[in-house]
Amino acid sequence: MAKLFITGTDTGVGKSWVTRGVIASLLAAQKQAVAVKPVVCGANRAGGFDDLDQLMQVQQIANPDRINCYRFAQTAAPSQAAASAGESIDPKRLIQWCRSMAQAHDHCVIEGIGGLMVPLTPRWLVADWIEALADFQLWLVVGCRLGAINQTLLTLTKLQQMQRQPSRIIFNATTRENEAWIAPVRQAVEPFVEHDCQLLELPYAAEVSDVID
């Protein structure tokens, strides 16, 4: 797990919960590790960013620049949020920043943003970001709810086209009610998953360390 990229089937599927759990486990084991959220959109009422704040808190980090490269106030796709702020994401800078974080730590966990087809620039997607970090292990977080089967199979199809295989798929329930979706979503997705990919189930509010070794 020296270099890990955590992506999801969509926004709001639990990537931040999984990332927080992974870094908490690494730090508890006294590993020299960092979890980063390089791109974040959608400021809260206090002007902070909920996903970023979670990772800062668990790592006892006060300066967001230590784990973030781009942040935009608008709740939108990064390309649009950046444009609304009169800015843009530079793919080369983003990749360089991610690699420098990985080089500086024994373990580096990157939390992506949205799903694979989310545009970071008008012509550069999260999928392109993942392809540029080909040496990073990839985990896929599935938000188990109505529509999750379609979202997951589309994501796996895209990853197959990219010749990228997630080493773990985490079937996550973001609400207590959505726990009932875990089993049927996994059952439908499993026939399309490579044998060396580990499938894990994460009930609502469960600690990630309970299902991930």
Phi and psi restraints in degrees (value plus and minus 20) as a CYANA .aco file:
   2 ALA   PHI     -78.4   -38.4
   2 ALA   PSI     -59.0   -19.0
   3 LYS   PHI    -152.5  -112.5
   3 LYS   PSI      99.6   139.6
   4 LEU   PHI    -155.7  -115.7
   4 LEU   PSI     113.4   153.4
   5 PHE   PHI    -135.1   -95.1
   5 PHE   PSI     104.2   144.2
   6 ILE   PHI    -126.2   -86.2
   6 ILE   PSI      95.9   135.9
   7 THR   PHI    -137.8   -97.8
   7 THR   PSI     157.0   197.0
   8 GLY   PHI    -162.5  -122.5
   8 GLY   PSI     150.1   190.1
   9 THR   PHI     -97.7   -57.7
   9 THR   PSI     -34.5     5.5
  10 ASP   PHI    -192.0  -152.0
  10 ASP   PSI    -196.8  -156.8
  11 THR   PHI    -103.2   -63.2
  11 THR   PSI     132.7   172.7
  12 GLY   PHI      50.7    90.7
  12 GLY   PSI       6.0    46.0
  13 VAL   PHI    -119.1   -79.1
  13 VAL   PSI     -27.8    12.2
  14 GLY   PHI      91.9   131.9
  14 GLY   PSI      -1.6    38.4
  15 LYS   PHI     -79.3   -39.3
  15 LYS   PSI     -62.1   -22.1
  16 SER   PHI     -86.3   -46.3
  16 SER   PSI     -58.4   -18.4
  17 TRP   PHI     -83.2   -43.2
  17 TRP   PSI     -63.6   -23.6
  18 VAL   PHI     -87.5   -47.5
  18 VAL   PSI     -64.7   -24.7
  19 THR   PHI     -81.6   -41.6
  19 THR   PSI     -63.8   -23.8
  20 ARG   PHI     -79.9   -39.9
  20 ARG   PSI     -62.4   -22.4
  21 GLY   PHI     -86.2   -46.2
  21 GLY   PSI     -58.8   -18.8
  22 VAL   PHI     -86.3   -46.3
  22 VAL   PSI     -67.5   -27.5
  23 ILE   PHI     -88.3   -48.3
  23 ILE   PSI     -55.2   -15.2
  24 ALA   PHI     -81.6   -41.6
  24 ALA   PSI     -60.9   -20.9
  25 SER   PHI     -86.3   -46.3
  25 SER   PSI     -61.7   -21.7
  26 LEU   PHI     -84.3   -44.3
  26 LEU   PSI     -63.9   -23.9
  27 LEU   PHI     -88.7   -48.7
  27 LEU   PSI     -56.0   -16.0
  28 ALA   PHI     -84.0   -44.0
  28 ALA   PSI     -50.0   -10.0
  29 ALA   PHI    -106.3   -66.3
  29 ALA   PSI     -11.1    28.9
  30 GLN   PHI      41.2    81.2
  30 GLN   PSI      16.8    56.8
  31 LYS   PHI    -105.5   -65.5
  31 LYS   PSI     129.7   169.7
  32 GLN   PHI    -105.4   -65.4
  32 GLN   PSI      77.5   117.5
  33 ALA   PHI    -161.5  -121.5
  33 ALA   PSI     137.7   177.7
  34 VAL   PHI    -163.7  -123.7
  34 VAL   PSI     124.4   164.4
  35 ALA   PHI    -136.9   -96.9
  35 ALA   PSI     109.4   149.4
  36 VAL   PHI    -142.8  -102.8
  36 VAL   PSI     130.5   170.5
  37 LYS   PHI    -142.5  -102.5
  37 LYS   PSI      64.8   104.8
  38 PRO   PHI     -82.6   -42.6
  38 PRO   PSI     -54.2   -14.2
  39 VAL   PHI    -148.7  -108.7
  39 VAL   PSI     108.4   148.4
  40 VAL   PHI    -161.3  -121.3
  40 VAL   PSI     120.3   160.3
  41 CYS   PHI    -151.7  -111.7
  41 CYS   PSI     127.9   167.9
  42 GLY   PHI      76.4   116.4
  42 GLY   PSI      64.5   104.5
  43 ALA   PHI     -95.1   -55.1
  43 ALA   PSI     127.1   167.1
  44 ASN   PHI    -104.6   -64.6
  44 ASN   PSI    -198.1  -158.1
  45 ARG   PHI     -83.5   -43.5
  45 ARG   PSI     -45.2    -5.2
  46 ALA   PHI    -105.4   -65.4
  46 ALA   PSI     -22.6    17.4
  47 GLY   PHI      70.2   110.2
  47 GLY   PSI     -20.8    19.2
  48 GLY   PHI    -112.8   -72.8
  48 GLY   PSI    -192.9  -152.9
  49 PHE   PHI    -150.7  -110.7
  49 PHE   PSI      97.8   137.8
  50 ASP   PHI     -76.6   -36.6
  50 ASP   PSI     -68.3   -28.3
  51 ASP   PHI     -82.1   -42.1
  51 ASP   PSI     -65.1   -25.1
  52 LEU   PHI     -85.8   -45.8
  52 LEU   PSI     -60.8   -20.8
  53 ASP   PHI     -81.0   -41.0
  53 ASP   PSI     -58.1   -18.1
  54 GLN   PHI     -79.5   -39.5
  54 GLN   PSI     -66.4   -26.4
  55 LEU   PHI     -90.4   -50.4
  55 LEU   PSI     -55.2   -15.2
  56 MET   PHI     -84.3   -44.3
  56 MET   PSI     -62.1   -22.1
  57 GLN   PHI     -84.0   -44.0
  57 GLN   PSI     -67.9   -27.9
  58 VAL   PHI     -87.8   -47.8
  58 VAL   PSI     -45.7    -5.7
  59 GLN   PHI    -118.6   -78.6
  59 GLN   PSI     -18.7    21.3
  60 GLN   PHI      35.9    75.9
  60 GLN   PSI      30.1    70.1
  61 ILE   PHI    -130.5   -90.5
  61 ILE   PSI     111.3   151.3
  62 ALA   PHI    -116.8   -76.8
  62 ALA   PSI     -50.1   -10.1
  63 ASN   PHI    -119.8   -79.8
  63 ASN   PSI      94.4   134.4
  64 PRO   PHI     -82.8   -42.8
  64 PRO   PSI     -43.5    -3.5
  65 ASP   PHI     -83.6   -43.6
  65 ASP   PSI     -38.5     1.5
  66 ARG   PHI     -90.5   -50.5
  66 ARG   PSI     -44.9    -4.9
  67 ILE   PHI    -150.7  -110.7
  67 ILE   PSI      -6.6    33.4
  68 ASN   PHI    -160.6  -120.6
  68 ASN   PSI     121.0   161.0
  69 CYS   PHI    -126.3   -86.3
  69 CYS   PSI     -60.6   -20.6
  70 TYR   PHI    -155.2  -115.2
  70 TYR   PSI     111.6   151.6
  71 ARG   PHI    -160.5  -120.5
  71 ARG   PSI     116.6   156.6
  72 PHE   PHI    -153.0  -113.0
  72 PHE   PSI     119.2   159.2
  73 ALA   PHI     -90.5   -50.5
  73 ALA   PSI     -53.7   -13.7
  74 GLN   PHI     -91.8   -51.8
  74 GLN   PSI     119.2   159.2
  75 THR   PHI    -103.5   -63.5
  75 THR   PSI      76.9   116.9
  76 ALA   PHI    -186.2  -146.2
  76 ALA   PSI     154.3   194.3
  77 ALA   PHI     -77.9   -37.9
  77 ALA   PSI     125.3   165.3
  78 PRO   PHI     -74.1   -34.1
  78 PRO   PSI     -58.6   -18.6
  79 SER   PHI     -81.9   -41.9
  79 SER   PSI     -59.4   -19.4
  80 GLN   PHI     -97.1   -57.1
  80 GLN   PSI     -60.8   -20.8
  81 ALA   PHI     -83.5   -43.5
  81 ALA   PSI     -59.3   -19.3
  82 ALA   PHI     -85.1   -45.1
  82 ALA   PSI     -64.8   -24.8
  83 ALA   PHI     -81.8   -41.8
  83 ALA   PSI     -57.6   -17.6
  84 SER   PHI     -86.2   -46.2
  84 SER   PSI     -44.4    -4.4
  85 ALA   PHI    -114.0   -74.0
  85 ALA   PSI     -15.6    24.4
  86 GLY   PHI      52.1    92.1
  86 GLY   PSI       6.4    46.4
  87 GLU   PHI    -146.9  -106.9
  87 GLU   PSI    -198.8  -158.8
  88 SER   PHI    -174.5  -134.5
  88 SER   PSI     136.4   176.4
  89 ILE   PHI    -110.8   -70.8
  89 ILE   PSI     111.4   151.4
  90 ASP   PHI    -117.6   -77.6
  90 ASP   PSI      88.1   128.1
  91 PRO   PHI     -74.7   -34.7
  91 PRO   PSI     -60.9   -20.9
  92 LYS   PHI     -83.9   -43.9
  92 LYS   PSI     -61.9   -21.9
  93 ARG   PHI     -84.5   -44.5
  93 ARG   PSI     -62.3   -22.3
  94 LEU   PHI     -81.5   -41.5
  94 LEU   PSI     -66.1   -26.1
  95 ILE   PHI     -84.6   -44.6
  95 ILE   PSI     -63.7   -23.7
  96 GLN   PHI     -79.6   -39.6
  96 GLN   PSI     -63.3   -23.3
  97 TRP   PHI     -82.6   -42.6
  97 TRP   PSI     -64.6   -24.6
  98 CYS   PHI     -82.3   -42.3
  98 CYS   PSI     -63.5   -23.5
  99 ARG   PHI     -87.7   -47.7
  99 ARG   PSI     -55.1   -15.1
 100 SER   PHI     -87.2   -47.2
 100 SER   PSI     -56.4   -16.4
 101 MET   PHI     -86.4   -46.4
 101 MET   PSI     -59.6   -19.6
 102 ALA   PHI     -86.7   -46.7
 102 ALA   PSI     -58.3   -18.3
 103 GLN   PHI     -88.6   -48.6
 103 GLN   PSI     -47.8    -7.8
 104 ALA   PHI    -106.3   -66.3
 104 ALA   PSI     -27.1    12.9
 105 HIS   PHI    -156.3  -116.3
 105 HIS   PSI     129.5   169.5
 106 ASP   PHI     -85.7   -45.7
 106 ASP   PSI     -54.8   -14.8
 107 HIS   PHI    -151.2  -111.2
 107 HIS   PSI     109.3   149.3
 108 CYS   PHI    -149.2  -109.2
 108 CYS   PSI     103.6   143.6
 109 VAL   PHI    -133.1   -93.1
 109 VAL   PSI     100.7   140.7
 110 ILE   PHI    -124.5   -84.5
 110 ILE   PSI     105.8   145.8
 111 GLU   PHI    -115.7   -75.7
 111 GLU   PSI     102.4   142.4
 112 GLY   PHI     -95.5   -55.5
 112 GLY   PSI    -182.4  -142.4
 113 ILE   PHI    -159.7  -119.7
 113 ILE   PSI     107.9   147.9
 114 GLY   PHI      41.4    81.4
 114 GLY   PSI    -168.9  -128.9
 115 GLY   PHI    -123.8   -83.8
 115 GLY   PSI    -193.4  -153.4
 116 LEU   PHI     -82.1   -42.1
 116 LEU   PSI     -53.5   -13.5
 117 MET   PHI    -115.6   -75.6
 117 MET   PSI      -6.1    33.9
 118 VAL   PHI     -92.8   -52.8
 118 VAL   PSI     107.5   147.5
 119 PRO   PHI    -101.1   -61.1
 119 PRO   PSI     106.8   146.8
 120 LEU   PHI    -107.1   -67.1
 120 LEU   PSI     -53.3   -13.3
 121 THR   PHI    -151.6  -111.6
 121 THR   PSI     153.1   193.1
 122 PRO   PHI     -77.4   -37.4
 122 PRO   PSI     -40.9    -0.9
 123 ARG   PHI    -151.9  -111.9
 123 ARG   PSI      -3.7    36.3
 124 TRP   PHI    -156.8  -116.8
 124 TRP   PSI     100.5   140.5
 125 LEU   PHI    -124.4   -84.4
 125 LEU   PSI     148.9   188.9
 126 VAL   PHI     -76.0   -36.0
 126 VAL   PSI     -57.4   -17.4
 127 ALA   PHI     -78.2   -38.2
 127 ALA   PSI     -58.6   -18.6
 128 ASP   PHI     -88.1   -48.1
 128 ASP   PSI     -56.6   -16.6
 129 TRP   PHI     -80.6   -40.6
 129 TRP   PSI     -67.1   -27.1
 130 ILE   PHI     -82.8   -42.8
 130 ILE   PSI     -62.2   -22.2
 131 GLU   PHI     -81.9   -41.9
 131 GLU   PSI     -55.6   -15.6
 132 ALA   PHI     -91.1   -51.1
 132 ALA   PSI     -38.5     1.5
 133 LEU   PHI    -131.1   -91.1
 133 LEU   PSI      36.3    76.3
 134 ALA   PHI     -84.5   -44.5
 134 ALA   PSI     -41.8    -1.8
 135 ASP   PHI    -108.3   -68.3
 135 ASP   PSI     -18.2    21.8
 136 PHE   PHI    -108.3   -68.3
 136 PHE   PSI     113.8   153.8
 137 GLN   PHI     -82.5   -42.5
 137 GLN   PSI     127.1   167.1
 138 LEU   PHI    -139.9   -99.9
 138 LEU   PSI     108.8   148.8
 139 TRP   PHI    -135.8   -95.8
 139 TRP   PSI     123.1   163.1
 140 LEU   PHI    -136.0   -96.0
 140 LEU   PSI     104.0   144.0
 141 VAL   PHI    -120.6   -80.6
 141 VAL   PSI     106.4   146.4
 142 VAL   PHI    -127.1   -87.1
 142 VAL   PSI     103.2   143.2
 143 GLY   PHI    -104.2   -64.2
 143 GLY   PSI      87.8   127.8
 144 CYS   PHI     -97.7   -57.7
 144 CYS   PSI      90.8   130.8
 145 ARG   PHI    -187.0  -147.0
 145 ARG   PSI     157.4   197.4
 146 LEU   PHI     -77.7   -37.7
 146 LEU   PSI     108.6   148.6
 147 GLY   PHI      76.7   116.7
 147 GLY   PSI     -29.0    11.0
 148 ALA   PHI     -87.9   -47.9
 148 ALA   PSI     -51.9   -11.9
 149 ILE   PHI     -82.3   -42.3
 149 ILE   PSI     -69.4   -29.4
 150 ASN   PHI     -80.1   -40.1
 150 ASN   PSI     -67.1   -27.1
 151 GLN   PHI     -80.5   -40.5
 151 GLN   PSI     -61.3   -21.3
 152 THR   PHI     -90.2   -50.2
 152 THR   PSI     -63.7   -23.7
 153 LEU   PHI     -87.5   -47.5
 153 LEU   PSI     -56.6   -16.6
 154 LEU   PHI     -82.8   -42.8
 154 LEU   PSI     -62.1   -22.1
 155 THR   PHI     -83.8   -43.8
 155 THR   PSI     -65.0   -25.0
 156 LEU   PHI     -85.1   -45.1
 156 LEU   PSI     -56.8   -16.8
 157 THR   PHI     -82.1   -42.1
 157 THR   PSI     -64.2   -24.2
 158 LYS   PHI     -83.3   -43.3
 158 LYS   PSI     -62.7   -22.7
 159 LEU   PHI     -83.7   -43.7
 159 LEU   PSI     -57.1   -17.1
 160 GLN   PHI     -83.6   -43.6
 160 GLN   PSI     -60.3   -20.3
 161 GLN   PHI     -82.8   -42.8
 161 GLN   PSI     -52.9   -12.9
 162 MET   PHI    -101.7   -61.7
 162 MET   PSI     -27.3    12.7
 163 GLN   PHI      39.6    79.6
 163 GLN   PSI      18.8    58.8
 164 ARG   PHI    -137.7   -97.7
 164 ARG   PSI     112.0   152.0
 165 GLN   PHI    -137.2   -97.2
 165 GLN   PSI     102.2   142.2
 166 PRO   PHI     -85.6   -45.6
 166 PRO   PSI     117.2   157.2
 167 SER   PHI    -100.4   -60.4
 167 SER   PSI     -40.9    -0.9
 168 ARG   PHI    -164.3  -124.3
 168 ARG   PSI     119.8   159.8
 169 ILE   PHI    -137.7   -97.7
 169 ILE   PSI     105.5   145.5
 170 ILE   PHI    -130.6   -90.6
 170 ILE   PSI      94.4   134.4
 171 PHE   PHI    -108.7   -68.7
 171 PHE   PSI      87.1   127.1
 172 ASN   PHI    -132.1   -92.1
 172 ASN   PSI     120.3   160.3
 173 ALA   PHI    -125.4   -85.4
 173 ALA   PSI      96.6   136.6
 174 THR   PHI    -105.5   -65.5
 174 THR   PSI     -31.6     8.4
 175 THR   PHI    -157.0  -117.0
 175 THR   PSI     141.5   181.5
 176 ARG   PHI     -79.8   -39.8
 176 ARG   PSI     -60.2   -20.2
 177 GLU   PHI     -84.1   -44.1
 177 GLU   PSI     -52.2   -12.2
 178 ASN   PHI     -97.8   -57.8
 178 ASN   PSI     -25.9    14.1
 179 GLU   PHI     -78.3   -38.3
 179 GLU   PSI     -52.0   -12.0
 180 ALA   PHI     -85.5   -45.5
 180 ALA   PSI     -37.6     2.4
 181 TRP   PHI    -105.7   -65.7
 181 TRP   PSI     -34.9     5.1
 182 ILE   PHI     -79.1   -39.1
 182 ILE   PSI     -73.3   -33.3
 183 ALA   PHI     -83.2   -43.2
 183 ALA   PSI     -68.4   -28.4
 184 PRO   PHI     -86.6   -46.6
 184 PRO   PSI     -55.2   -15.2
 185 VAL   PHI     -86.4   -46.4
 185 VAL   PSI     -66.5   -26.5
 186 ARG   PHI     -80.0   -40.0
 186 ARG   PSI     -64.9   -24.9
 187 GLN   PHI     -79.3   -39.3
 187 GLN   PSI     -61.0   -21.0
 188 ALA   PHI     -93.1   -53.1
 188 ALA   PSI     -53.1   -13.1
 189 VAL   PHI    -102.7   -62.7
 189 VAL   PSI     -53.6   -13.6
 190 GLU   PHI     -72.8   -32.8
 190 GLU   PSI     -60.9   -20.9
 191 PRO   PHI     -82.6   -42.6
 191 PRO   PSI     -36.6     3.4
 192 PHE   PHI    -120.0   -80.0
 192 PHE   PSI     -13.6    26.4
 193 VAL   PHI    -124.1   -84.1
 193 VAL   PSI     118.7   158.7
 194 GLU   PHI     -83.0   -43.0
 194 GLU   PSI     130.2   170.2
 195 HIS   PHI     -85.1   -45.1
 195 HIS   PSI     -48.4    -8.4
 196 ASP   PHI    -108.2   -68.2
 196 ASP   PSI      -9.6    30.4
 197 CYS   PHI    -116.4   -76.4
 197 CYS   PSI     106.5   146.5
 198 GLN   PHI    -105.6   -65.6
 198 GLN   PSI     110.5   150.5
 199 LEU   PHI    -124.1   -84.1
 199 LEU   PSI     108.2   148.2
 200 LEU   PHI    -148.2  -108.2
 200 LEU   PSI     125.9   165.9
 201 GLU   PHI    -132.0   -92.0
 201 GLU   PSI     111.2   151.2
 202 LEU   PHI    -143.3  -103.3
 202 LEU   PSI      76.5   116.5
 203 PRO   PHI     -81.7   -41.7
 203 PRO   PSI     144.4   184.4
 204 TYR   PHI     -75.9   -35.9
 204 TYR   PSI     110.2   150.2
 205 ALA   PHI      44.9    84.9
 205 ALA   PSI     -11.8    28.2
 206 ALA   PHI     -89.3   -49.3
 206 ALA   PSI     128.7   168.7
 207 GLU   PHI     -94.9   -54.9
 207 GLU   PSI     114.9   154.9
 208 VAL   PHI     -80.0   -40.0
 208 VAL   PSI     -53.9   -13.9
 209 SER   PHI     -83.9   -43.9
 209 SER   PSI     -39.4     0.6
 210 ASP   PHI     -92.3   -52.3
 210 ASP   PSI     -43.4    -3.4
 211 VAL   PHI    -138.2   -98.2
 211 VAL   PSI     -32.7     7.3
 212 ILE   PHI    -137.1   -97.1
 212 ILE   PSI     105.0   145.0
